[in-house]
Amino acid sequence: MGSAVTWNLPNVLTVARLVCVPILAWLLALDESWARDTAAIVFVAAAVTDFFDGAIARRRGITSRFGALVDPIADKALIAVALLGLSIVGELPWWITVVILGREIGVTIVRFAVVRHGVIPASRGGKVKTVLQIVAIFLYLAIPPEVVADAWSAIAAAVMVAAVVMTVITGIDYLRRAYAISRSASREC
C-alpha cells in the first residue's frame, strides 16, 4: 500500500512551514530579545518556503491532494500565530488581527461553499496582500537598533495598514467572484 502523502520537495517545504508554526508561537511567548529575533528569522524562513514550494510545484508540474489541502492551512496558521502573538504581547492592535483573520476565515468558508461549482484562483491582489502581511509582520517581529526604532515602528505601522487595506479589498473581490460562480452555476441548473 502506498503512503497517503506524496513526499516531494513542495510538500516537504509545506510541512516544514507547518512545523515552524508552534516554534514561532513558543518563541513569541518568551520574553527574551534573542527569542524575538529568532521568531523574526523563523517567520521569514517559513514565509519563504511558501514562495518556493509553489514555484517548484508549478515549474515541475507537481501537484498532490496533500499539498492542495495542507499548503493553505500552513500559510494561514503561520500568519495567524504571528498576528495573535503580536496582539497578545500588546504590540499589534487587536482590531488588525480580527480583520485579517476574519477575512481569512470568511474566504475559507466561501471557498468550501463554492468549490463544487468551481475553484477561485488566487488573484494578483491576493498575492500582494500576502506579501504585505509578511513584510509587516516581519517588521513588527524584528527588533530594530535603538537609533532607527521610531522610523522602523512608523514603517511597520504603514505597511500593516496597507496590508489591512489589501486584505479587505481582496476579501471583497473574492466574495464578488464567488458570487459570480454561484450565480452562473445556478443558471446552468
KAQUIHU-V304360 format. One line per field, one symbol per residue. psi: psi as a letter, one per 20 degrees, with the letter a starting at -180 (. if undefined). A space follows every 10 residues. Layout:
psi=???
This chain:
psi=qrqhponrgg hghghgghhh ghgggghhhq mqhhhgghgg gggggghhhg ghhggggggi kpqqhgghgh ghggghgggg ggggghhgjj ipphhggggg hggggghggg ghhjhihrpo qprhhhhggg gggggggghh hpoqqhhjgg gggggggghh ghggghgggh gggghghggg gggghhhh.
